[in-house]
């Protein structure tokens, strides 16, 4: 069916091109068993919550979980269900939470670390979302390969044993080919042979691989993008054998509105920058102020993932001589539809900090962006390191544990790791991602339409991001905002006083050093009193 949607998306009408004969998204997932890796991560949690709430007739969601810190997989999933993210589900349909089935395993292990019993009970799985990955840029090459690359191979091998598989979605990244500045929705030539890379990681120790890493990776900026690019090669190689999807989100940050505005469980991306500036510990950043911050709200990303899985799952189920599997690729990004530069985000954070201050503010928000490396280093020394040393010294005198110098060291290390990405711009082509929205059936628009971000007020979005950071990351209460405003005014006054003292002291030292003060006083008739005070004449 072809028609123009009445959905309000401003100047960008979307031509509807849905197939009326296909089942709705809810009906497609009804009665299905789903397998999710990375279910305890940021995207994984939002995906599971959305599937259970909006596709409530599904059978089970098997969630691969490691035992961690002496907590069983059942305890970990029970803790996850108590998060604010699941509040809406707990209030409206708490009985649906039993559809989450924890499965003990580890993507970095051979066979995913699954027991024979768990493999048997998951033979009914027909949809897989492979979300698990290490997103750390500084992971040793060995561990990054075993998790991001070999883990994908192990998942594909598991999928080959499933008789009813209809969809296997692999979550990659738009930055998995960072040496190309125009990224089409296609797979690019490999940086290395993925089989050989896995073999090397299995046979060599971590230290040896770290020495060889820069050369072996072709001087890609970090182990994350290298191992994710190799995982894409595995997906591409199996495209004829399995019904696969390659889904590439950009930087995924706080939810826009579903199920709650501003949900976030980490400090990655622009949200971390806003929080750092709001607390007063991040006062300088080395990057191009005109650099486009290509971020995607997590609920937009999750809706698109579910729609893409539905589209693939309602296509021919088996490969034959006449019907071969293709590999749909989606660059999930919105910068060409609605973008924000780094300088705009910093300025927005500066304005919003006056409206929504943070309880944990230790200095007045301030600072900015610079493209001059030496300027940034000077500002890091003056605004980050020296104040951290002084404040930690005060904490020691008060008998409290110092933490700021250590925190500033982490911030500096993180900024260095991000340099490659915040000094460059990429043009991500997203035609498949945009067209996918037109294939959503009218009855699914309410729950799964994802292009409404184009119309959404971006200032309101970042306001919700900061409120979400207060609530879910910093554990601060909304009713404390008036008290935080009073504290912010004190910090601003203290900031002005300190700056004034520093400036006056600096000029006084300069004047004394060059005896300029004596010359000025001599010219104004105060020489004798000046020299008597100094005891010089």
C-alpha positions in Angstrom: 0.0 0.0 0.0 1.3 3.5 -0.8 0.1 6.6 0.9 1.4 9.7 2.7 1.4 9.5 6.4 -0.3 12.2 8.5 2.3 11.6 11.2 3.7 15.1 12.1 7.3 15.2 11.1 7.5 18.7 9.9 8.9 19.3 6.4 9.9 15.6 5.9 6.8 13.7 5.0 7.2 9.9 4.9 5.7 7.9 2.1 4.0 4.8 3.7 5.0 1.6 1.9 3.7 -1.1 4.1 2.5 -4.6 3.1 -1.0 -5.1 4.3 -0.7 -8.8 4.1 2.1 -9.0 6.7 1.2 -9.6 10.3 1.6 -6.7 12.8 4.7 -6.5 14.8 2.9 -7.7 17.9 1.4 -10.7 16.0 4.8 -11.6 14.5 6.4 -11.8 18.0 3.4 -13.6 19.6 4.3 -17.1 20.8 8.0 -16.7 19.9 11.1 -17.4 22.0 13.7 -14.7 21.8 17.4 -14.8 22.8 19.2 -11.7 23.8 22.9 -11.3 24.5 24.1 -8.2 26.3 20.7 -8.0 28.1 22.2 -6.5 31.2 23.8 -3.6 29.2 22.2 -0.3 28.5 20.6 -1.1 25.1 19.8 -4.7 26.1 17.7 -3.7 29.1 15.7 -1.2 27.1 15.2 -3.8 24.3 13.9 -6.4 26.8 11.5 -4.0 28.5 10.1 -2.8 25.2 9.6 -6.3 23.8 7.8 -7.5 26.9 5.6 -4.4 27.2 4.7 -3.8 23.5 4.9 -7.5 22.3 3.4 -9.0 25.5 2.2 -12.2 23.7 5.8 -13.4 23.1 6.6 -16.6 24.9 10.0 -16.2 26.5 13.1 -13.9 26.4 16.2 -15.9 27.2 18.8 -13.5 28.6 22.4 -14.5 28.6 24.0 -13.4 31.9 27.3 -14.0 33.7 27.4 -14.7 37.4 29.1 -11.6 38.8 30.4 -10.6 42.2 28.9 -13.8 43.8 25.4 -13.0 42.5 23.6 -15.7 40.6 22.0 -15.0 37.2 18.5 -15.2 38.9 19.6 -12.5 41.4 21.0 -10.3 38.7 17.8 -10.4 36.6 15.7 -9.8 39.7 17.8 -6.6 40.4 17.4 -5.5 36.8 13.6 -5.8 37.1 13.6 -3.4 40.0 15.2 -0.6 38.0 13.1 2.6 37.3 13.2 1.5 33.6 10.8 -1.3 34.5 8.5 0.8 36.7 5.8 1.1 34.0 5.8 -2.6 33.3 5.7 -3.5 37.0 2.7 -1.2 37.5 0.7 -2.2 34.4 1.5 -5.9 33.9 3.9 -7.3 36.5 3.0 -10.8 35.6 4.8 -10.4 32.3 8.2 -10.2 34.0 8.3 -14.0 34.3 8.8 -14.1 30.5 12.5 -13.0 31.3 14.4 -16.2 31.6 18.0 -15.9 32.8 20.6 -18.2 31.1 24.0 -18.6 32.6 26.7 -18.0 30.0 29.4 -15.7 28.7 29.8 -14.4 25.1 33.6 -14.5 25.4 33.7 -18.3 26.1 33.6 -21.1 23.6 30.0 -22.2 23.0 28.9 -19.0 24.8 29.5 -20.9 28.0 26.1 -22.5 27.7 25.3 -25.8 29.4 23.8 -28.7 27.3 20.6 -28.3 29.2 20.3 -24.6 28.3 21.1 -25.3 24.7 18.3 -27.9 24.6 15.7 -25.6 26.1 16.5 -22.8 23.7 16.0 -24.9 20.5 12.7 -23.1 20.1 14.3 -19.7 19.7 13.4 -18.0 16.5 14.7 -14.4 17.0 18.2 -13.5 18.3 19.4 -10.0 19.2 23.2 -10.1 19.6 23.8 -6.9 21.6 26.7 -8.0 23.8 30.0 -6.3 23.3 32.7 -4.5 25.2 32.4 -0.8 24.3 35.6 0.2 26.2 38.1 1.8 23.9 41.1 0.8 26.0 40.4 -2.9 26.3 43.4 -5.2 25.7 43.4 -6.5 22.1 43.1 -10.1 23.3 40.0 -9.6 25.4 38.4 -7.4 22.8 38.9 -10.1 20.1 37.5 -12.9 22.3 34.4 -10.9 23.2 33.5 -8.8 20.2 34.9 -11.0 17.4 35.0 -14.6 18.6 31.8 -14.1 20.6 30.0 -13.3 17.3 31.4 -16.4 15.7 30.2 -18.5 18.7 26.7 -16.9 18.5 26.5 -17.7 14.7 27.5 -21.3 15.4 24.8 -21.5 18.0 22.2 -20.0 15.6 23.0 -22.6 13.0 21.6 -25.3 15.3 18.2 -23.6 15.7 15.6 -25.2 13.4 13.1 -22.3 13.6 15.4 -19.3 13.4 13.8 -16.4 11.5 16.0 -13.5 12.5 19.6 -13.0 13.8 20.3 -9.3 14.4 23.9 -8.3 15.0 24.4 -4.9 16.7 27.5 -3.2 15.4 28.4 0.5 15.3 28.4 3.3 12.7 32.1 3.8 13.7 33.2 0.3 12.8 35.0 1.6 9.7 36.4 4.9 11.1 39.1 5.4 8.4 36.2 6.1 5.9 34.4 9.4 6.3 31.4 8.5 4.2 29.8 5.3 5.6 27.2 3.7 3.3 24.9 0.9 4.5 27.3 -1.8 3.2 30.1 -4.0 4.4 33.6 -2.7 3.7 36.8 -4.7 3.0 38.3 -6.4 6.1 41.2 -4.9 8.0 42.4 -8.4 8.8 41.3 -12.0 8.5 38.9 -12.7 11.3 39.8 -16.4 11.5 43.5 -15.7 11.8 42.8 -12.9 14.3 40.8 -15.3 16.6 43.6 -17.9 16.3 46.2 -15.3 17.3 44.1 -14.1 20.3 43.7 -17.7 21.5 47.4 -18.6 21.2 49.3 -15.4 22.3 49.3 -13.8 25.7 47.8 -10.4 26.3 51.2 -8.5 26.7 52.5 -9.8 23.3 49.3 -8.8 21.6 49.3 -5.3 23.1 52.8 -4.7 21.7 51.7 -5.8 18.2 48.3 -4.1 18.4 49.0 -0.8 16.7 50.6 -2.5 13.7 48.2 -5.4 13.5 45.1 -3.1 13.7 46.3 -1.1 10.8 46.6 1.9 13.1 42.9 2.1 13.8 42.2 4.3 16.8 41.2 1.5 19.3 40.5 -2.2 19.8 36.8 -1.6 19.9 36.3 -0.5 16.3 38.9 -3.0 15.1 37.1 -6.0 16.7 33.6 -4.8 15.8 34.7 -4.4 12.1 35.9 -8.0 12.1 32.6 -9.1 13.6 30.9 -7.5 10.6 33.0 -9.7 8.4 31.7 -12.8 10.1 28.1 -11.6 9.7 28.7 -10.9 6.0 30.3 -14.3 5.5 27.2 -16.1 7.0 24.7 -14.0 5.2 23.8 -16.8 2.7 23.3 -19.3 5.4 21.3 -17.4 8.1 18.6 -14.7 8.1 20.9 -12.0 9.4 20.7 -8.2 9.9 23.6 -5.9 10.4 22.4 -3.0 12.6 24.7 0.0 13.2 23.7 2.5 15.9 25.7 5.7 16.3 26.2 7.0 19.9 23.2 5.8 21.9 22.2 8.0 24.8 19.2 8.8 27.0 15.7 7.8 26.1 13.5 10.4 24.5 10.2 9.3 26.2 9.7 5.5 26.1 9.1 4.1 28.7 10.3 7.2 30.6 12.1 10.4 29.5 15.8 10.6 30.2 16.6 7.0 31.2 20.3 6.3 31.2 22.6 4.0 33.1 26.1 5.3 32.0 28.0 8.5 31.5 28.9 7.8 27.8 28.5 10.4 25.1 27.0 13.9 25.4 25.3 13.1 28.7 28.7 12.5 30.4 29.9 15.8 29.1 26.8 17.6 30.4 27.1 16.0 33.8 30.9 16.8 34.0 30.2 20.4 33.1 27.3 20.6 35.5 29.4 19.3 38.5 32.1 21.7 37.6 34.9 19.2 37.0 35.0 19.3 33.2 36.0 22.8 32.1 37.9 22.2 28.9 37.7 19.9 26.0 40.0 19.5 23.0 37.8 19.1 19.9 36.3 20.8 16.9 33.4 22.9 18.2 31.7 22.5 14.9 32.0 18.7 15.1 28.6 17.0 14.7 27.6 14.9 17.8 25.9 12.0 16.1 23.7 10.6 18.9 20.6 8.6 18.9 18.1 8.3 21.8 18.0 4.7 23.0 14.2 4.3 22.5 14.5 5.5 18.9 17.2 2.9 18.3 15.3 0.0 20.1 12.1 0.7 18.1 14.1 0.6 14.9 15.7 -2.7 15.9 12.4 -4.3 16.6 10.9 -3.1 13.3 14.0 -4.3 11.3 13.7 -7.7 13.0 10.0 -7.9 12.1 10.6 -6.9 8.5 13.3 -9.6 8.2 11.3 -12.2 10.0 8.3 -11.8 7.8 10.3 -12.4 4.6 11.1 -15.9 3.2 12.1 -18.2 6.0 14.4 -20.6 4.2 17.2 -20.3 1.6 16.7 -22.2 -1.6 18.3 -22.2 -5.1 15.8 -19.5 -6.2 15.7 -17.5 -2.9 18.9 -16.5 -1.3 19.3 -14.6 2.0 20.4 -11.0 1.6 22.0 -8.9 4.4 20.0 -5.9 5.3 22.2 -3.2 6.8 20.9 -0.2 8.7 22.9 2.8 9.8 20.8 4.0 12.8 21.7 7.6 13.0 19.8 10.9 12.8 22.5 13.6 12.3 21.4 14.3 8.7 17.8 14.7 9.9 18.6 16.7 13.1 22.1 17.5 14.3 23.8 19.3 17.1 27.4 20.5 17.2 29.7 20.0 20.2 29.6 23.8 20.9 25.8 23.8 20.9 25.7 20.9 23.4 28.1 22.7 25.7 26.2 25.9 25.4 22.9 24.1 26.1 24.5 22.4 29.1 25.6 25.8 30.4 22.1 27.2 30.1 20.4 24.2 31.6 22.8 24.0 34.5 21.2 27.3 35.8 17.8 25.7 35.7 18.6 22.1 36.8 21.8 22.3 39.0 23.3 19.1 40.4 23.5 18.5 44.1 27.0 17.2 43.8 28.3 20.4 42.2 31.8 21.1 43.6 32.5 24.2 41.5 30.6 26.6 39.3 30.0 25.2 35.8 32.2 26.9 33.2 34.9 26.4 30.6 34.6 25.6 27.0 36.0 23.9 23.9 39.3 24.6 22.1 40.9 23.3 18.9 44.4 24.3 20.1 46.1 21.4 21.8 48.6 23.5 23.9 45.8 25.7 25.0 43.8 22.7 26.1 46.8 21.3 28.0 47.3 24.6 29.8 43.6 24.7 30.7 43.7 21.1 31.9 46.6 22.0 34.2 45.0 25.2 35.5 41.3 24.2 35.7 41.5 20.4 36.3 44.7 19.3 37.9 45.6 22.1 40.2 42.1 22.6 41.7 41.8 18.8 42.1 45.1 18.7 44.1 43.9 21.6 46.3 40.4 20.2 46.9 41.8 16.8 47.7 44.1 18.4 50.1 41.1 20.0 51.9 39.4 16.6 52.0 42.5 15.1 53.6 42.5 17.9 56.3 38.9 17.2 56.9 39.6 13.5 57.3 37.7 12.6 54.1 38.9 10.4 51.3 40.3 12.4 48.4 38.9 11.4 44.9 39.1 14.4 42.6 42.6 14.0 41.2 41.9 10.3 40.4 38.6 11.4 38.7 40.3 14.0 36.7 42.9 11.5 35.6 40.0 9.3 34.3 38.4 12.2 32.5 41.7 13.1 30.8 42.3 9.5 29.7 38.7 9.3 28.4 39.1 12.5 26.4 42.4 11.3 24.9 40.7 8.0 23.8 37.9 10.1 22.2 40.2 12.5 20.4 40.0 10.7 17.0 36.2 10.8 17.1 35.7 14.4 18.4 38.2 15.9 15.9 36.6 14.2 12.8 33.2 14.2 11.2 31.6 11.3 9.3 28.8 11.3 6.8 26.6 8.3 7.7 24.2 7.3 4.9 20.9 6.0 6.4 18.5 5.5 3.5 17.6 2.0 4.6 17.0 3.2 8.2 14.7 6.0 7.0 12.8 3.9 4.5 12.2 1.2 7.2 9.9 3.6 9.0 7.6 3.8 6.0 7.0 0.0 6.2 5.5 0.1 9.6 1.8 -0.8 9.5 -0.6 1.8 10.8 -1.6 -0.3 13.8 2.1 -0.4 14.9 2.8 3.3 14.6 1.8 4.1 18.2 4.3 1.6 19.7 7.1 1.5 17.1 7.2 4.6 15.0 10.7 6.1 15.6 11.1 9.1 13.4 9.2 11.4 15.7 12.5 12.6 17.1 12.7 15.0 14.2 9.8 16.9 15.6 10.9 16.6 19.2 12.2 19.8 21.0 15.9 19.1 21.3 16.2 21.5 24.3 13.5 19.6 26.1 15.3 16.4 25.2 18.6 17.5 26.8 16.6 18.9 29.8 15.2 15.4 30.3 18.8 14.0 29.8 20.1 16.1 32.7 17.0 15.3 34.9 17.6 11.6 34.0 21.2 11.9 35.0 20.2 13.4 38.3 17.7 10.7 39.0 19.2 7.5 37.6 23.0 8.1 37.6 23.7 10.5 40.5 20.7 9.3 42.6 19.6 12.9 43.3 16.0 13.8 44.2 14.0 16.3 42.2 12.8 18.0 45.4 16.4 18.9 46.2 16.7 21.2 43.1 15.8 24.5 45.0 18.5 23.7 47.5 20.9 22.9 44.6 20.1 26.3 43.1 21.2 28.0 46.4 24.4 25.9 46.4 25.0 26.9 42.7 24.8 30.6 43.5 27.3 30.2 46.3 29.7 28.3 43.9 29.4 31.1 41.3 30.2 33.7 43.9 33.1 31.7 45.2 34.3 31.2 41.5 34.2 35.0 41.0 36.1 35.7 44.2 38.8 33.2 43.5 39.2 34.5 39.9 39.5 38.0 41.2 42.1 37.0 43.8 44.1 35.1 41.2 44.0 38.0 38.7 44.9 40.7 41.3 47.8 38.5 42.7 49.1 37.8 39.2 49.2 41.5 38.2 50.7 42.5 41.6 53.5 40.0 41.1 54.2 41.3 37.6 54.2 44.9 38.8 56.6 44.1 41.7 58.8 42.0 39.4 59.4 44.9 37.0 59.1 47.6 39.6 56.2 49.0 37.6 54.3 49.8 40.8 57.1 52.1 42.0 57.2 53.9 38.7 53.4 54.5 38.8 53.5 55.7 42.4 56.4 57.9 41.7 54.5 59.6 38.8 51.5 60.1 41.1 53.5 61.6 44.0 53.5 58.6 46.4 57.1 57.5 46.0 58.3 58.1 49.6 55.4 56.2 51.2 55.9 53.3 48.7 59.6 53.0 49.2 59.3 53.3 52.9 56.8 50.5 52.9 59.0 48.3 50.9 62.1 49.3 52.8 64.0 49.7 49.6 65.3 53.3 50.0 
